[in-house]
Amino acid sequence: MPEKKEMSRVSNKQSKKSKHSQKGKKSKKSSTSVLKKIVVGILIFAALVIIAGIGLFTYYVSSAPDLTENDLTDTVASTLLDSNEEEFLNLGGENREIVTENDIPQVLKDAIIAIEDQRFYKHVGIDPIRIAGAVVANVTDGFASEGGSTITQQLVKLSVFSTGSEDQTLKRKAQEAWLSIQLEQDYSKEQILTFYINKVYMSDNTYGMGTASDYYFGKPLAELTLSEAALLAGMPQAPNSFNPITNPEDATKRRNLVLDMMVENEAITAAEAQEAKAADVTQGLVDHSEEQTNNMVFDPYVKEVLAEIKRKTNLDPYTSGLTIHTNLDMDAQQRLYDIVNTDEYVTFEDEEIQTGISLVDVNTGQLKALGGARDQEVQLGTNYATELKRSVGSNIKPLTAYGPAIQYLHYSTYEQVIDEPYTFSDGTPINNYDENYEGQISLRRALVDSRNVPTTKIYEDVPKSQVEEFLTNIGIDTSTLNSNSDELVESNGFNGNITPVDLSAAYASFANGGTYTEPYTVSKIILEDGEEIDLQPESTKAMDESTAYMVTDMLKDVASINSARVSLNGIPQAGKTGTTNYTDKEKIEHNIQENGVPDKWYTGYTTNYALSVWVGKKDYFASIDNAGSERLLPQEIYQALMSYVSQSVESSDWKKPSSVVEVAIEKGSMPAKLAGPNTPSDKIVTELFVKGTVPTAVATEESEEEDEELKAPEGLSATYNEETDALSIKWNAYSQEDVSYVLTVGSESFSTKDLSYVMQSPSEGEIPITLAVEADGKSSPAASISVIIPPKKDEEEPEEEESKDESSESSSSSSESSSSSSQEESSQPDSSSSSSSSASSSSSSSSSSAESQSSSSVPQQ
């Protein structure tokens, strides 16, 4: 009986194991079944994708254009028309010399294949391996980081398709691949390579490497050296960028890359590559500078046309057969060329002086003429009108300070601001061009006399976000204003980098009542098939009409002060001067001449045109003389061109909009008070207010004495005692009682009622000192002097310096101050520098006095 029970338990266990095993098998079968279904599903989906891809590919290639031998050999020229619809230039198709297979040396073939298509002799028109590599590169390094086109595909694109990025669609890629495969069936590899060599653009309106060999080196292809062959082979990717005449540095880098690729492709040895790299790319280049051609007259304009077309359409004018309608005023362009390249209108005493000039129609935004450079020797060379990266000095003041203050804060042209010793947040002093301070002055005075301190205060009054908005509205990119920052900085009230083109367009917004239009050279393009592309930008409202009018009204005063140089025979105009300066350190390091400055500007406008003129030198540290006739060149160029173009148009004055109110104000009142019945006529000034902000208080007779302007303090002097290492400063008592004295020594300011001050252990070097008076909420002009603190005795100095200082135990200087007034351009301020030095004197164990005067390196506006 027990045996039967045991047998029963064993049987039950086996039965359970059997059932469990069967369940496991069923589970495994189920998992396998699901996996099979997934794999099958993926395969089916892949098959559908492939079928769909084949179908789509077939659909695309069914509409592919025909590719004839004429397409492979011909280049369709583009025609440029001026504003009168007259043809003035053909691009492409004319300057080309066809070469045959036998004319092409092996070294050139090897160079082209190494840099463009190393599997050229192995693929059938398209290269799957190259395409896969391009896909990987685009994924890892960013889209378009590497192309997958073979030489055959490039030839197809050059022959029947645009090379523009907007045409790189899936449809075009499919058609390009199909035509490339067909091309490989119809022509041999050598024929295809020959077509390519004859087809590519090689800069300077030159097509084909045979033509380029003659143009650049004066020799046929067969005589090219390894270095020359590598240079030509590398140019088609970016012909103008790798032009050895205009861009030798970039051309050298590209040439060397081609040589490295030839080594990699085992076409040459590393030693041969190194020898070729040692050759200067400019060696043996043909000199084209003496070739007489009218093309140089409008060359800077054409360069901008090409850049604009590429920027807006990516079409290639050299191969696309375009009809390009430009805004070029040929008469104005010819006159501009003659003004800067001859002595018929303006005299250039220094041949190194360069210019960048932009003339824009203020009502349309059309660029009418461009001055790229003086004595330009190469086509599509430097264009300072569009490429200049220099500060515009005080030309920026209406854009960053005065315009925004009127627009957002509704400042009037009378708004009062204190011209006094002032510093940036780091303690750096801000100086005016005349090294003096005028105390309480108006907004108009601050702009017209181009005073840096009041301008900085006004600039700081407006929130930075609103300044940025204002600049953006008039086409100024705030990220490019400063070399070391992509944001606005403290000095942007009177300094910032802007090109002449952008500057003229920004000022045009003031001229036309507050509307901005991006400056443009091309109005429309007509494609070879008749399709028309409109390239006129839309105009936008940049500022209130009141802002534009009030800024213009103030800048009319600047033009009036400069009338001896910019007069247009009675035509109403407005304008602003601008000068930049070197730092004291730069003056010493680069031995800058006494009155040397890097840049001079004048931007002016009428109701028809805005014209911006820059004058400087290619080398930033090769200064121009700010005390001689060179300082007047921008105004003279402006007058010569603006007077010419204004002859053919009707010019009118600006009309005051209803949003602006002209009001008689009692001069010196702060806040502003309307002139009263007892206000003397010499105390009445007429200023502009935004409607709704006109003051209501009327000046009374008693206010006249209260509002009398303060005069600068007198008797300011300073003495340094080396033995006690103390700087003693003193001044005369002021004529009015109950006043405070504001003393600024270097970057430190003090308020006191005393008549003297002693500073212990002053810093070595020249220390500027200013003194102003404050009374009844008003500030006087400042008296200013400077004193030189010699090196301390316990410090080691060079022997020569020690001998100079042995006899000097103290140094001092004193000054009489005087307010500056508007002057003719010979002394008209246009300063934007924030640092300079004043006159000082030293003597042996005694104090000496000197009348205050402007330094030779005055800040400019």
Helices and strands as residue ranges (DSSP letters): H 2-62, H 69-73, E 78-81, E 87-91, G 101-103, H 106-116, H 128-141, H 151-160, G 165-167, H 170-186, H 189-199, H 209-217, G 221-223, H 226-234, H 248-264, H 270-277, G 294-297, H 299-312, E 323-326, H 330-341, E 353-361, E 367-371, H 384-387, G 393-396, H 397-397, I 398-402, H 403-409, E 416-419, E 422-423, E 429-430, E 439-442, H 443-448, H 452-461, H 464-473, G 478-480, G 490-493, H 500-511, E 515-516, E 522-526, E 532-534, E 540-541, H 545-561, H 563-566, E 574-579, H 584-589, E 596-597, E 599-605, E 609-617, E 624-625, G 629-632, H 633-645, G 646-648, E 660-666, G 681-683, E 684-690, H 702-706, E 716-721, E 726-730, E 740-745, E 748-752, E 756-760, E 765-775, E 778-779, E 783-789, H 799-805, E 810-815, E 841-843
